Amino acid sequence: MDLWDLRVTVESIEGRSVCGLSVGDYFDLTRSSHLTIPPGRHFCIFALAAALPLLPAKQRALAEDDWLETEALVCCPDPGERLVMRIERLDLVHLDAQELT
């Protein structure tokens, strides 16, 4: 099975950053389910929760006319922050489906 490794990056903050994230902060999702954050950094669980439902679909090959194939932005649910994140595909990785959960 082939899956994309992903990076979710804070693209903009139009309000006030209550959670302490800054533009450029990111996390990576690799090898299907390995979520990593750079050492010494954090990622807000509410922003993370907004992105999580989209990630399994974004990891897979999608139909050319699928809306998620062309859309990459997701917003944190905190209306005061107006934090926008970009989901970016990094590398297409071949994985053995029998080794995954």
NORZICOR-V486640 format. One record per backbone hydrogen bond with DSSP energy under -0.5 kcal/mol. NH is the residue of the N-H (numbers start at 0). CO is the residue of the C=O. Records with the same first field share a line. If there is no record, write none. Layout:
# NORZICOR-V486640
NH: CO + CO
This chain:
# NORZICOR-V486640
2: 92
3: 58
4: 90
5: 28
6: 87
7: 26
8: 6 + 85
9: 24
10: 8 + 83
11: 83
13: 81
14: 80
15: 79
17: 15
23: 9
24: 21
26: 7
27: 35
28: 5
29: 27 + 33
32: 29 + 30
33: 29
34: 32
35: 27 + 33
37: 25
40: 37
47: 43
48: 44
49: 45
50: 46
51: 47
52: 48
53: 50
54: 50 + 51
55: 51
57: 53
58: 54
59: 55 + 56
65: 62
68: 65
69: 65 + 66
70: 66
73: 84
75: 82
78: 76
80: 77
81: 77
83: 11
84: 73
85: 8
86: 71
87: 6 + 85
89: 4
92: 2 + 90
94: 0 + 92
96: 94
98: 95
99: 96
